[in-house]
Amino acid sequence: MALKRTLLAGAAIALVAGCASVPYAQRLTQRQAAYTAAAGAPVNSFRFFTPLWSWEELGPDQVVIYTRPKEAWLLDVPGCTELPFANAIGLTSNLNQVSINFDKVITGRNNMPCTIQRIRPIDVGKLKAVQQEQRQVKTEPRQS
């Protein structure tokens, strides 16, 4: 009887976990679309003075770095499998300059650093507008 309950509980947890991943995938797609819409043309490098203001991972291939509250950069780091699981990240730089194909995103002590393949500046004002547009909710009056 205890085995039956355990199996039933395990099946219920798996079902709930499977359903919970669908909205996350949709939210991730929306976040990626918002950042891509606000991203400018690729650049070769940007100035970076520590500390890092903030960051947000967009899957295993992209990360957004905020160097200041209103200055952000979209970094393409293909194959950075540990990025979605990182609690903290670091950036390498040379003379306060982060460059493509040279500098890396560091995701942990034992993980391989991820080479930055492309850098795009983010228009933070445009990003906020796109995110606000995504939050719009359709409302309809109730029928009496």
Order of alpha helices (4+ residues) and beta strands (2+ residues): alpha-beta-beta-beta-beta-beta-beta-beta-beta-beta-alpha
